[in-house]
Amino acid sequence: MLDVGSTWYARDEGDYSYRNCLIAQDDEPVGMILAFPIIAENFSRNAHPPPYEADEIYAPYEYLEAAE
């Protein structure tokens, strides 16, 4: 899971890019905040998440980032 998450957030583009992350650290990272605006062109009031398996932990994030 860590490899998949690392790849996902290592991208330069997209809502879930590292560019939208703020890392809190002391001697090592202790937390992360991800923030980005939700704009009309990627927001749909009629959208429903597709079904996915419980072990697909990144599926909800992939759905949220996908443009309609």
PDB file of N, H, CA, C and O in Angstrom:
ATOM      1  N   MET A   1       0.814  -1.189   0.000  1.00  0.00           N
ATOM      2  CA  MET A   1       0.000   0.000   0.000  1.00  0.00           C
ATOM      3  C   MET A   1       0.861   1.258   0.000  1.00  0.00           C
ATOM      4  O   MET A   1       0.513   2.253  -0.636  1.00  0.00           O
ATOM      5  N   LEU A   2       1.963   1.215   0.698  1.00  0.00           N
ATOM      6  H   LEU A   2       2.246   0.407   1.214  1.00  0.00           H
ATOM      7  CA  LEU A   2       2.829   2.392   0.758  1.00  0.00           C
ATOM      8  C   LEU A   2       3.392   2.734  -0.615  1.00  0.00           C
ATOM      9  O   LEU A   2       3.506   3.910  -0.961  1.00  0.00           O
ATOM     10  N   ASP A   3       3.744   1.719  -1.400  1.00  0.00           N
ATOM     11  H   ASP A   3       3.651   0.763  -1.119  1.00  0.00           H
ATOM     12  CA  ASP A   3       4.255   1.969  -2.750  1.00  0.00           C
ATOM     13  C   ASP A   3       3.201   2.641  -3.631  1.00  0.00           C
ATOM     14  O   ASP A   3       3.509   3.568  -4.380  1.00  0.00           O
ATOM     15  N   VAL A   4       1.966   2.172  -3.536  1.00  0.00           N
ATOM     16  H   VAL A   4       1.716   1.419  -2.927  1.00  0.00           H
ATOM     17  CA  VAL A   4       0.885   2.752  -4.340  1.00  0.00           C
ATOM     18  C   VAL A   4       0.639   4.194  -3.913  1.00  0.00           C
ATOM     19  O   VAL A   4       0.531   5.080  -4.761  1.00  0.00           O
ATOM     20  N   GLY A   5       0.551   4.436  -2.629  1.00  0.00           N
ATOM     21  H   GLY A   5       0.638   3.717  -1.940  1.00  0.00           H
ATOM     22  CA  GLY A   5       0.335   5.788  -2.132  1.00  0.00           C
ATOM     23  C   GLY A   5       1.475   6.723  -2.495  1.00  0.00           C
ATOM     24  O   GLY A   5       1.244   7.874  -2.864  1.00  0.00           O
ATOM     25  N   SER A   6       2.694   6.239  -2.394  1.00  0.00           N
ATOM     26  H   SER A   6       2.882   5.304  -2.094  1.00  0.00           H
ATOM     27  CA  SER A   6       3.861   7.053  -2.748  1.00  0.00           C
ATOM     28  C   SER A   6       3.825   7.454  -4.213  1.00  0.00           C
ATOM     29  O   SER A   6       4.119   8.599  -4.557  1.00  0.00           O
ATOM     30  N   THR A   7       3.467   6.516  -5.070  1.00  0.00           N
ATOM     31  H   THR A   7       3.228   5.586  -4.790  1.00  0.00           H
ATOM     32  CA  THR A   7       3.374   6.807  -6.501  1.00  0.00           C
ATOM     33  C   THR A   7       2.274   7.822  -6.764  1.00  0.00           C
ATOM     34  O   THR A   7       2.451   8.747  -7.557  1.00  0.00           O
ATOM     35  N   TRP A   8       1.140   7.648  -6.099  1.00  0.00           N
ATOM     36  H   TRP A   8       0.997   6.896  -5.455  1.00  0.00           H
ATOM     37  CA  TRP A   8      -0.002   8.531  -6.298  1.00  0.00           C
ATOM     38  C   TRP A   8       0.347   9.972  -5.931  1.00  0.00           C
ATOM     39  O   TRP A   8       0.069  10.890  -6.703  1.00  0.00           O
ATOM     40  N   TYR A   9       0.952  10.180  -4.766  1.00  0.00           N
ATOM     41  H   TYR A   9       1.178   9.435  -4.139  1.00  0.00           H
ATOM     42  CA  TYR A   9       1.254  11.528  -4.301  1.00  0.00           C
ATOM     43  C   TYR A   9       2.539  12.097  -4.893  1.00  0.00           C
ATOM     44  O   TYR A   9       2.784  13.295  -4.752  1.00  0.00           O
ATOM     45  N   ALA A  10       3.358  11.300  -5.540  1.00  0.00           N
ATOM     46  H   ALA A  10       3.159  10.326  -5.654  1.00  0.00           H
ATOM     47  CA  ALA A  10       4.607  11.775  -6.149  1.00  0.00           C
ATOM     48  C   ALA A  10       4.373  12.486  -7.476  1.00  0.00           C
ATOM     49  O   ALA A  10       5.289  13.110  -8.013  1.00  0.00           O
ATOM     50  N   ARG A  11       3.173  12.400  -8.004  1.00  0.00           N
ATOM     51  H   ARG A  11       2.429  11.893  -7.567  1.00  0.00           H
ATOM     52  CA  ARG A  11       2.883  13.035  -9.300  1.00  0.00           C
ATOM     53  C   ARG A  11       2.980  14.555  -9.193  1.00  0.00           C
ATOM     54  O   ARG A  11       2.701  15.138  -8.145  1.00  0.00           O
ATOM     55  N   ASP A  12       3.382  15.185 -10.301  1.00  0.00           N
ATOM     56  H   ASP A  12       3.608  14.712 -11.153  1.00  0.00           H
ATOM     57  CA  ASP A  12       3.460  16.647 -10.346  1.00  0.00           C
ATOM     58  C   ASP A  12       2.097  17.291 -10.546  1.00  0.00           C
ATOM     59  O   ASP A  12       1.874  18.411 -10.086  1.00  0.00           O
ATOM     60  N   GLU A  13       1.191  16.613 -11.217  1.00  0.00           N
ATOM     61  H   GLU A  13       1.373  15.703 -11.590  1.00  0.00           H
ATOM     62  CA  GLU A  13      -0.122  17.171 -11.553  1.00  0.00           C
ATOM     63  C   GLU A  13      -1.224  16.402 -10.843  1.00  0.00           C
ATOM     64  O   GLU A  13      -1.017  15.283 -10.375  1.00  0.00           O
ATOM     65  N   GLY A  14      -2.393  17.017 -10.769  1.00  0.00           N
ATOM     66  H   GLY A  14      -2.561  17.926 -11.149  1.00  0.00           H
ATOM     67  CA  GLY A  14      -3.561  16.366 -10.179  1.00  0.00           C
ATOM     68  C   GLY A  14      -3.816  16.858  -8.768  1.00  0.00           C
ATOM     69  O   GLY A  14      -2.919  17.371  -8.100  1.00  0.00           O
ATOM     70  N   ASP A  15      -5.052  16.694  -8.326  1.00  0.00           N
ATOM     71  H   ASP A  15      -5.781  16.277  -8.869  1.00  0.00           H
ATOM     72  CA  ASP A  15      -5.433  17.162  -6.997  1.00  0.00           C
ATOM     73  C   ASP A  15      -4.646  16.477  -5.889  1.00  0.00           C
ATOM     74  O   ASP A  15      -4.362  17.090  -4.860  1.00  0.00           O
ATOM     75  N   TYR A  16      -4.291  15.214  -6.089  1.00  0.00           N
ATOM     76  H   TYR A  16      -4.522  14.716  -6.925  1.00  0.00           H
ATOM     77  CA  TYR A  16      -3.595  14.459  -5.051  1.00  0.00           C
ATOM     78  C   TYR A  16      -2.082  14.477  -5.245  1.00  0.00           C
ATOM     79  O   TYR A  16      -1.386  13.580  -4.768  1.00  0.00           O
ATOM     80  N   SER A  17      -1.572  15.482  -5.934  1.00  0.00           N
ATOM     81  H   SER A  17      -2.137  16.211  -6.320  1.00  0.00           H
ATOM     82  CA  SER A  17      -0.136  15.671  -6.124  1.00  0.00           C
ATOM     83  C   SER A  17       0.508  16.159  -4.822  1.00  0.00           C
ATOM     84  O   SER A  17      -0.153  16.759  -3.974  1.00  0.00           O
ATOM     85  N   TYR A  18       1.796  15.893  -4.683  1.00  0.00           N
ATOM     86  H   TYR A  18       2.333  15.406  -5.372  1.00  0.00           H
ATOM     87  CA  TYR A  18       2.538  16.392  -3.531  1.00  0.00           C
ATOM     88  C   TYR A  18       2.498  17.918  -3.470  1.00  0.00           C
ATOM     89  O   TYR A  18       2.705  18.505  -2.408  1.00  0.00           O
ATOM     90  N   ARG A  19       2.235  18.552  -4.596  1.00  0.00           N
ATOM     91  H   ARG A  19       2.067  18.075  -5.459  1.00  0.00           H
ATOM     92  CA  ARG A  19       2.195  20.021  -4.623  1.00  0.00           C
ATOM     93  C   ARG A  19       1.044  20.582  -3.781  1.00  0.00           C
ATOM     94  O   ARG A  19       1.066  21.759  -3.421  1.00  0.00           O
ATOM     95  N   ASN A  20       0.053  19.765  -3.467  1.00  0.00           N
ATOM     96  H   ASN A  20       0.036  18.809  -3.760  1.00  0.00           H
ATOM     97  CA  ASN A  20      -1.077  20.188  -2.641  1.00  0.00           C
ATOM     98  C   ASN A  20      -0.953  19.698  -1.206  1.00  0.00           C
ATOM     99  O   ASN A  20      -1.912  19.770  -0.437  1.00  0.00           O
ATOM    100  N   CYS A  21       0.217  19.205  -0.846  1.00  0.00           N
ATOM    101  H   CYS A  21       0.996  19.146  -1.470  1.00  0.00           H
ATOM    102  CA  CYS A  21       0.430  18.634   0.493  1.00  0.00           C
ATOM    103  C   CYS A  21       1.321  19.538   1.341  1.00  0.00           C
ATOM    104  O   CYS A  21       2.258  20.158   0.839  1.00  0.00           O
ATOM    105  N   LEU A  22       1.017  19.598   2.605  1.00  0.00           N
ATOM    106  H   LEU A  22       0.255  19.094   3.013  1.00  0.00           H
ATOM    107  CA  LEU A  22       1.849  20.269   3.585  1.00  0.00           C
ATOM    108  C   LEU A  22       2.289  19.195   4.578  1.00  0.00           C
ATOM    109  O   LEU A  22       1.458  18.522   5.187  1.00  0.00           O
ATOM    110  N   ILE A  23       3.590  19.044   4.733  1.00  0.00           N
ATOM    111  H   ILE A  23       4.265  19.591   4.239  1.00  0.00           H
ATOM    112  CA  ILE A  23       4.129  18.017   5.617  1.00  0.00           C
ATOM    113  C   ILE A  23       4.532  18.646   6.942  1.00  0.00           C
ATOM    114  O   ILE A  23       5.285  19.620   6.960  1.00  0.00           O
ATOM    115  N   ALA A  24       4.042  18.106   8.044  1.00  0.00           N
ATOM    116  H   ALA A  24       3.429  17.316   8.030  1.00  0.00           H
ATOM    117  CA  ALA A  24       4.462  18.531   9.377  1.00  0.00           C
ATOM    118  C   ALA A  24       5.583  17.593   9.826  1.00  0.00           C
ATOM    119  O   ALA A  24       5.460  16.372   9.736  1.00  0.00           O
ATOM    120  N   GLN A  25       6.665  18.178  10.305  1.00  0.00           N
ATOM    121  H   GLN A  25       6.764  19.171  10.379  1.00  0.00           H
ATOM    122  CA  GLN A  25       7.764  17.319  10.727  1.00  0.00           C
ATOM    123  C   GLN A  25       8.493  17.901  11.917  1.00  0.00           C
ATOM    124  O   GLN A  25       8.481  19.106  12.167  1.00  0.00           O
ATOM    125  N   ASP A  26       9.121  17.008  12.630  1.00  0.00           N
ATOM    126  H   ASP A  26       9.131  16.029  12.427  1.00  0.00           H
ATOM    127  CA  ASP A  26      10.002  17.357  13.734  1.00  0.00           C
ATOM    128  C   ASP A  26      11.366  16.891  13.246  1.00  0.00           C
ATOM    129  O   ASP A  26      11.992  17.579  12.440  1.00  0.00           O
ATOM    130  N   ASP A  27      11.839  15.749  13.710  1.00  0.00           N
ATOM    131  H   ASP A  27      11.331  15.190  14.366  1.00  0.00           H
ATOM    132  CA  ASP A  27      13.044  15.154  13.134  1.00  0.00           C
ATOM    133  C   ASP A  27      12.686  14.300  11.926  1.00  0.00           C
ATOM    134  O   ASP A  27      13.541  14.015  11.087  1.00  0.00           O
ATOM    135  N   GLU A  28      11.440  13.898  11.839  1.00  0.00           N
ATOM    136  H   GLU A  28      10.746  14.129  12.521  1.00  0.00           H
ATOM    137  CA  GLU A  28      10.930  13.105  10.717  1.00  0.00           C
ATOM    138  C   GLU A  28       9.474  13.501  10.499  1.00  0.00           C
ATOM    139  O   GLU A  28       8.866  14.107  11.381  1.00  0.00           O
ATOM    140  N   PRO A  29       8.903  13.172   9.342  1.00  0.00           N
ATOM    141  CA  PRO A  29       7.495  13.543   9.098  1.00  0.00           C
ATOM    142  C   PRO A  29       6.562  12.954  10.154  1.00  0.00           C
ATOM    143  O   PRO A  29       6.684  11.785  10.521  1.00  0.00           O
ATOM    144  N   VAL A  30       5.642  13.765  10.632  1.00  0.00           N
ATOM    145  H   VAL A  30       5.543  14.715  10.334  1.00  0.00           H
ATOM    146  CA  VAL A  30       4.687  13.321  11.642  1.00  0.00           C
ATOM    147  C   VAL A  30       3.238  13.461  11.190  1.00  0.00           C
ATOM    148  O   VAL A  30       2.325  12.992  11.870  1.00  0.00           O
ATOM    149  N   GLY A  31       3.025  14.104  10.044  1.00  0.00           N
ATOM    150  H   GLY A  31       3.767  14.484   9.492  1.00  0.00           H
ATOM    151  CA  GLY A  31       1.664  14.254   9.553  1.00  0.00           C
ATOM    152  C   GLY A  31       1.646  14.957   8.211  1.00  0.00           C
ATOM    153  O   GLY A  31       2.645  15.530   7.776  1.00  0.00           O
ATOM    154  N   MET A  32       0.486  14.901   7.561  1.00  0.00           N
ATOM    155  H   MET A  32      -0.325  14.436   7.915  1.00  0.00           H
ATOM    156  CA  MET A  32       0.348  15.528   6.265  1.00  0.00           C
ATOM    157  C   MET A  32      -1.062  16.095   6.128  1.00  0.00           C
ATOM    158  O   MET A  32      -2.035  15.497   6.587  1.00  0.00           O
ATOM    159  N   ILE A  33      -1.151  17.244   5.498  1.00  0.00           N
ATOM    160  H   ILE A  33      -0.360  17.730   5.125  1.00  0.00           H
ATOM    161  CA  ILE A  33      -2.444  17.838   5.151  1.00  0.00           C
ATOM    162  C   ILE A  33      -2.482  17.961   3.640  1.00  0.00           C
ATOM    163  O   ILE A  33      -1.543  18.466   3.023  1.00  0.00           O
ATOM    164  N   LEU A  34      -3.565  17.500   3.051  1.00  0.00           N
ATOM    165  H   LEU A  34      -4.328  17.090   3.551  1.00  0.00           H
ATOM    166  CA  LEU A  34      -3.784  17.626   1.614  1.00  0.00           C
ATOM    167  C   LEU A  34      -4.965  18.567   1.427  1.00  0.00           C
ATOM    168  O   LEU A  34      -6.032  18.337   1.996  1.00  0.00           O
ATOM    169  N   ALA A  35      -4.790  19.617   0.642  1.00  0.00           N
ATOM    170  H   ALA A  35      -3.923  19.804   0.180  1.00  0.00           H
ATOM    171  CA  ALA A  35      -5.869  20.569   0.423  1.00  0.00           C
ATOM    172  C   ALA A  35      -5.850  21.064  -1.011  1.00  0.00           C
ATOM    173  O   ALA A  35      -4.790  21.356  -1.565  1.00  0.00           O
ATOM    174  N   PHE A  36      -7.035  21.156  -1.612  1.00  0.00           N
ATOM    175  H   PHE A  36      -7.896  20.919  -1.163  1.00  0.00           H
ATOM    176  CA  PHE A  36      -7.167  21.706  -2.949  1.00  0.00           C
ATOM    177  C   PHE A  36      -8.600  22.191  -3.117  1.00  0.00           C
ATOM    178  O   PHE A  36      -9.512  21.660  -2.484  1.00  0.00           O
ATOM    179  N   PRO A  37      -8.805  23.195  -3.964  1.00  0.00           N
ATOM    180  CA  PRO A  37     -10.163  23.703  -4.158  1.00  0.00           C
ATOM    181  C   PRO A  37     -11.017  22.734  -4.970  1.00  0.00           C
ATOM    182  O   PRO A  37     -10.520  22.067  -5.878  1.00  0.00           O
ATOM    183  N   ILE A  38     -12.274  22.664  -4.645  1.00  0.00           N
ATOM    184  H   ILE A  38     -12.678  23.206  -3.908  1.00  0.00           H
ATOM    185  CA  ILE A  38     -13.225  21.907  -5.453  1.00  0.00           C
ATOM    186  C   ILE A  38     -13.877  22.925  -6.376  1.00  0.00           C
ATOM    187  O   ILE A  38     -14.588  23.824  -5.924  1.00  0.00           O
ATOM    188  N   ILE A  39     -13.633  22.779  -7.651  1.00  0.00           N
ATOM    189  H   ILE A  39     -13.056  22.049  -8.017  1.00  0.00           H
ATOM    190  CA  ILE A  39     -14.144  23.740  -8.617  1.00  0.00           C
ATOM    191  C   ILE A  39     -15.274  23.117  -9.439  1.00  0.00           C
ATOM    192  O   ILE A  39     -15.376  21.895  -9.542  1.00  0.00           O
ATOM    193  N   ALA A  40     -16.106  23.958 -10.012  1.00  0.00           N
ATOM    194  H   ALA A  40     -16.023  24.951  -9.929  1.00  0.00           H
ATOM    195  CA  ALA A  40     -17.304  23.501 -10.719  1.00  0.00           C
ATOM    196  C   ALA A  40     -16.990  22.502 -11.819  1.00  0.00           C
ATOM    197  O   ALA A  40     -17.768  21.572 -12.035  1.00  0.00           O
ATOM    198  N   GLU A  41     -15.884  22.662 -12.518  1.00  0.00           N
ATOM    199  H   GLU A  41     -15.252  23.418 -12.343  1.00  0.00           H
ATOM    200  CA  GLU A  41     -15.613  21.774 -13.645  1.00  0.00           C
ATOM    201  C   GLU A  41     -15.261  20.342 -13.242  1.00  0.00           C
ATOM    202  O   GLU A  41     -15.306  19.455 -14.094  1.00  0.00           O
ATOM    203  N   ASN A  42     -14.913  20.081 -11.987  1.00  0.00           N
ATOM    204  H   ASN A  42     -14.877  20.802 -11.295  1.00  0.00           H
ATOM    205  CA  ASN A  42     -14.676  18.695 -11.572  1.00  0.00           C
ATOM    206  C   ASN A  42     -15.602  18.287 -10.426  1.00  0.00           C
ATOM    207  O   ASN A  42     -15.279  17.389  -9.648  1.00  0.00           O
ATOM    208  N   PHE A  43     -16.750  18.948 -10.326  1.00  0.00           N
ATOM    209  H   PHE A  43     -17.012  19.678 -10.958  1.00  0.00           H
ATOM    210  CA  PHE A  43     -17.718  18.639  -9.276  1.00  0.00           C
ATOM    211  C   PHE A  43     -19.066  18.338  -9.900  1.00  0.00           C
ATOM    212  O   PHE A  43     -19.549  19.103 -10.735  1.00  0.00           O
ATOM    213  N   SER A  44     -19.667  17.253  -9.512  1.00  0.00           N
ATOM    214  H   SER A  44     -19.275  16.631  -8.833  1.00  0.00           H
ATOM    215  CA  SER A  44     -20.977  16.887 -10.033  1.00  0.00           C
ATOM    216  C   SER A  44     -21.892  16.514  -8.876  1.00  0.00           C
ATOM    217  O   SER A  44     -21.541  15.666  -8.055  1.00  0.00           O
ATOM    218  N   ARG A  45     -23.039  17.129  -8.808  1.00  0.00           N
ATOM    219  H   ARG A  45     -23.324  17.817  -9.475  1.00  0.00           H
ATOM    220  CA  ARG A  45     -24.006  16.803  -7.752  1.00  0.00           C
ATOM    221  C   ARG A  45     -24.688  15.456  -8.001  1.00  0.00           C
ATOM    222  O   ARG A  45     -25.262  14.879  -7.077  1.00  0.00           O
ATOM    223  N   ASN A  46     -24.632  14.953  -9.220  1.00  0.00           N
ATOM    224  H   ASN A  46     -24.165  15.422  -9.970  1.00  0.00           H
ATOM    225  CA  ASN A  46     -25.296  13.707  -9.569  1.00  0.00           C
ATOM    226  C   ASN A  46     -24.355  12.503  -9.586  1.00  0.00           C
ATOM    227  O   ASN A  46     -24.780  11.387  -9.885  1.00  0.00           O
ATOM    228  N   ALA A  47     -23.107  12.723  -9.273  1.00  0.00           N
ATOM    229  H   ALA A  47     -22.763  13.630  -9.030  1.00  0.00           H
ATOM    230  CA  ALA A  47     -22.127  11.633  -9.346  1.00  0.00           C
ATOM    231  C   ALA A  47     -22.309  10.655  -8.186  1.00  0.00           C
ATOM    232  O   ALA A  47     -22.618  11.046  -7.061  1.00  0.00           O
ATOM    233  N   HIS A  48     -22.111   9.392  -8.491  1.00  0.00           N
ATOM    234  H   HIS A  48     -21.861   9.075  -9.406  1.00  0.00           H
ATOM    235  CA  HIS A  48     -22.142   8.349  -7.474  1.00  0.00           C
ATOM    236  C   HIS A  48     -20.859   7.549  -7.608  1.00  0.00           C
ATOM    237  O   HIS A  48     -20.476   7.181  -8.719  1.00  0.00           O
ATOM    238  N   PRO A  49     -20.187   7.271  -6.496  1.00  0.00           N
ATOM    239  CA  PRO A  49     -18.945   6.520  -6.596  1.00  0.00           C
ATOM    240  C   PRO A  49     -19.189   5.130  -7.175  1.00  0.00           C
ATOM    241  O   PRO A  49     -20.185   4.486  -6.845  1.00  0.00           O
ATOM    242  N   PRO A  50     -18.296   4.671  -8.024  1.00  0.00           N
ATOM    243  CA  PRO A  50     -18.449   3.323  -8.560  1.00  0.00           C
ATOM    244  C   PRO A  50     -18.184   2.292  -7.466  1.00  0.00           C
ATOM    245  O   PRO A  50     -17.484   2.587  -6.497  1.00  0.00           O
ATOM    246  N   PRO A  51     -18.728   1.104  -7.609  1.00  0.00           N
ATOM    247  CA  PRO A  51     -18.438   0.071  -6.605  1.00  0.00           C
ATOM    248  C   PRO A  51     -16.967  -0.319  -6.671  1.00  0.00           C
ATOM    249  O   PRO A  51     -16.367  -0.343  -7.746  1.00  0.00           O
ATOM    250  N   TYR A  52     -16.404  -0.618  -5.529  1.00  0.00           N
ATOM    251  H   TYR A  52     -16.892  -0.599  -4.657  1.00  0.00           H
ATOM    252  CA  TYR A  52     -15.016  -1.066  -5.471  1.00  0.00           C
ATOM    253  C   TYR A  52     -14.864  -2.007  -4.288  1.00  0.00           C
ATOM    254  O   TYR A  52     -15.663  -1.997  -3.352  1.00  0.00           O
ATOM    255  N   GLU A  53     -13.839  -2.804  -4.354  1.00  0.00           N
ATOM    256  H   GLU A  53     -13.189  -2.812  -5.114  1.00  0.00           H
ATOM    257  CA  GLU A  53     -13.572  -3.782  -3.300  1.00  0.00           C
ATOM    258  C   GLU A  53     -13.033  -3.066  -2.063  1.00  0.00           C
ATOM    259  O   GLU A  53     -12.377  -2.031  -2.176  1.00  0.00           O
ATOM    260  N   ALA A  54     -13.307  -3.613  -0.896  1.00  0.00           N
ATOM    261  H   ALA A  54     -13.840  -4.455  -0.804  1.00  0.00           H
ATOM    262  CA  ALA A  54     -12.880  -3.001   0.360  1.00  0.00           C
ATOM    263  C   ALA A  54     -11.364  -2.862   0.456  1.00  0.00           C
ATOM    264  O   ALA A  54     -10.876  -1.958   1.134  1.00  0.00           O
ATOM    265  N   ASP A  55     -10.609  -3.738  -0.207  1.00  0.00           N
ATOM    266  H   ASP A  55     -11.005  -4.473  -0.758  1.00  0.00           H
ATOM    267  CA  ASP A  55      -9.152  -3.655  -0.118  1.00  0.00           C
ATOM    268  C   ASP A  55      -8.549  -2.665  -1.118  1.00  0.00           C
ATOM    269  O   ASP A  55      -7.332  -2.480  -1.135  1.00  0.00           O
ATOM    270  N   GLU A  56      -9.366  -2.035  -1.937  1.00  0.00           N
ATOM    271  H   GLU A  56     -10.355  -2.185  -1.923  1.00  0.00           H
ATOM    272  CA  GLU A  56      -8.883  -1.005  -2.862  1.00  0.00           C
ATOM    273  C   GLU A  56      -8.924   0.343  -2.136  1.00  0.00           C
ATOM    274  O   GLU A  56      -9.806   1.163  -2.390  1.00  0.00           O
ATOM    275  N   ILE A  57      -7.974   0.562  -1.243  1.00  0.00           N
ATOM    276  H   ILE A  57      -7.258  -0.105  -1.037  1.00  0.00           H
ATOM    277  CA  ILE A  57      -8.038   1.718  -0.356  1.00  0.00           C
ATOM    278  C   ILE A  57      -7.911   3.054  -1.081  1.00  0.00           C
ATOM    279  O   ILE A  57      -8.360   4.072  -0.555  1.00  0.00           O
ATOM    280  N   TYR A  58      -7.315   3.082  -2.269  1.00  0.00           N
ATOM    281  H   TYR A  58      -6.951   2.255  -2.696  1.00  0.00           H
ATOM    282  CA  TYR A  58      -7.166   4.341  -2.992  1.00  0.00           C
ATOM    283  C   TYR A  58      -8.301   4.600  -3.979  1.00  0.00           C
ATOM    284  O   TYR A  58      -8.343   5.663  -4.598  1.00  0.00           O
ATOM    285  N   ALA A  59      -9.214   3.657  -4.135  1.00  0.00           N
ATOM    286  H   ALA A  59      -9.180   2.793  -3.632  1.00  0.00           H
ATOM    287  CA  ALA A  59     -10.319   3.825  -5.085  1.00  0.00           C
ATOM    288  C   ALA A  59     -11.157   5.073  -4.807  1.00  0.00           C
ATOM    289  O   ALA A  59     -11.495   5.785  -5.752  1.00  0.00           O
ATOM    290  N   PRO A  60     -11.507   5.368  -3.556  1.00  0.00           N
ATOM    291  CA  PRO A  60     -12.297   6.591  -3.323  1.00  0.00           C
ATOM    292  C   PRO A  60     -11.550   7.852  -3.746  1.00  0.00           C
ATOM    293  O   PRO A  60     -12.163   8.783  -4.267  1.00  0.00           O
ATOM    294  N   TYR A  61     -10.258   7.895  -3.532  1.00  0.00           N
ATOM    295  H   TYR A  61      -9.760   7.138  -3.108  1.00  0.00           H
ATOM    296  CA  TYR A  61      -9.468   9.066  -3.926  1.00  0.00           C
ATOM    297  C   TYR A  61      -9.393   9.188  -5.436  1.00  0.00           C
ATOM    298  O   TYR A  61      -9.479  10.283  -5.990  1.00  0.00           O
ATOM    299  N   GLU A  62      -9.234   8.061  -6.087  1.00  0.00           N
ATOM    300  H   GLU A  62      -9.164   7.171  -5.637  1.00  0.00           H
ATOM    301  CA  GLU A  62      -9.199   8.053  -7.553  1.00  0.00           C
ATOM    302  C   GLU A  62     -10.525   8.561  -8.104  1.00  0.00           C
ATOM    303  O   GLU A  62     -10.555   9.326  -9.068  1.00  0.00           O
ATOM    304  N   TYR A  63     -11.604   8.136  -7.496  1.00  0.00           N
ATOM    305  H   TYR A  63     -11.580   7.514  -6.713  1.00  0.00           H
ATOM    306  CA  TYR A  63     -12.941   8.599  -7.920  1.00  0.00           C
ATOM    307  C   TYR A  63     -13.081  10.109  -7.708  1.00  0.00           C
ATOM    308  O   TYR A  63     -13.578  10.812  -8.588  1.00  0.00           O
ATOM    309  N   LEU A  64     -12.650  10.611  -6.557  1.00  0.00           N
ATOM    310  H   LEU A  64     -12.247  10.041  -5.841  1.00  0.00           H
ATOM    311  CA  LEU A  64     -12.792  12.035  -6.257  1.00  0.00           C
ATOM    312  C   LEU A  64     -11.983  12.899  -7.230  1.00  0.00           C
ATOM    313  O   LEU A  64     -12.388  14.017  -7.547  1.00  0.00           O
ATOM    314  N   GLU A  65     -10.851  12.390  -7.699  1.00  0.00           N
ATOM    315  H   GLU A  65     -10.522  11.482  -7.441  1.00  0.00           H
ATOM    316  CA  GLU A  65      -9.997  13.160  -8.579  1.00  0.00           C
ATOM    317  C   GLU A  65     -10.437  13.077 -10.038  1.00  0.00           C
ATOM    318  O   GLU A  65     -10.100  13.956 -10.832  1.00  0.00           O
ATOM    319  N   ALA A  66     -11.172  12.053 -10.396  1.00  0.00           N
ATOM    320  H   ALA A  66     -11.446  11.339  -9.750  1.00  0.00           H
ATOM    321  CA  ALA A  66     -11.560  11.846 -11.800  1.00  0.00           C
ATOM    322  C   ALA A  66     -12.506  12.956 -12.261  1.00  0.00           C
ATOM    323  O   ALA A  66     -13.458  13.313 -11.568  1.00  0.00           O
ATOM    324  N   ALA A  67     -12.222  13.479 -13.425  1.00  0.00           N
ATOM    325  H   ALA A  67     -11.448  13.189 -13.988  1.00  0.00           H
ATOM    326  CA  ALA A  67     -13.096  14.507 -14.000  1.00  0.00           C
ATOM    327  C   ALA A  67     -14.311  13.845 -14.620  1.00  0.00           C
ATOM    328  O   ALA A  67     -14.192  12.778 -15.222  1.00  0.00           O
ATOM    329  N   GLU A  68     -15.452  14.443 -14.488  1.00  0.00           N
ATOM    330  H   GLU A  68     -15.549  15.310 -13.999  1.00  0.00           H
ATOM    331  CA  GLU A  68     -16.695  13.903 -15.071  1.00  0.00           C
ATOM    332  C   GLU A  68     -16.720  14.197 -16.540  1.00  0.00           C
ATOM    333  O   GLU A  68     -17.675  13.833 -17.226  1.00  0.00           O
TER     334      GLU A  68
END
